[in-house]
């Protein structure tokens, strides 16, 4: 069923793991939410136990908050590859960015790393993880991590 929120990384869903204390990263999550009308993408902050579990199951034990991850169809993408694979799920024209994976990751990641290394200096840092609006709560598989949710 299209648009289901089963959080398993199947063809119908993907999971973005992001730095929940980074305003730029949280802005990216908001951007994705508004451009994913079928609600195929779910989210978890890297600070959450859920994100740690997903990454540990895939052999990643040292988690860099400077890295965005995207689990899609059983594959884990990171850095610029994650961003471009996320774009493939967004409505037009943003999905066209997903076609640029032909550019070598080593080149794409140079820009990604420059932004990641300076994001706190440029955008600041939040004292605690961003709390998503109530209407999007079901898309956050780490919602227990966001203790301010009512109910």
C-alpha positions, 0 to 999 in steps of 0.5 A: 500500500503506497505511502504506508509508514511501516519503518522497515526500509522496504520499497514503500518507506525510507528512514532518515537518521539526522542530527536532532540538535542541528538547525540545518538538519532539522530544516532539512527534515522539515523540507523533506516532510513538505515535499513527501506528500505520500509520507514514504519517509520516516525520521529518527534523530541520531541521538536516539536509541532507535538510530543507534540500533539501526546503525549498529545492526549495519555494522556502524558503531561510531556514529558521526552527528555530522553524517546524515543517513538514509535507510532505503530498501535495505540499503544504508546511504550516508552523506551526499548519497543519502541526500540524493537518494532522499531526493528521489522520493520527493515531488518534482522538481526535487526528485531530479536531484536523485539523478545526479548520483553519477557524480562520484561520491568522493567529489560530492562528499567534499562539499557535504563535509565542508557544510557538515563541519561548519554547520554548528558555527553557521547555524548554531546548535540547539540545546535539545533535539527538535520537537516535530509538530504534533501532526507529523508525530507518526513519521518519527520512529523515535518519538519516545525520544521526544519527551515533549509529545503530549499523550 
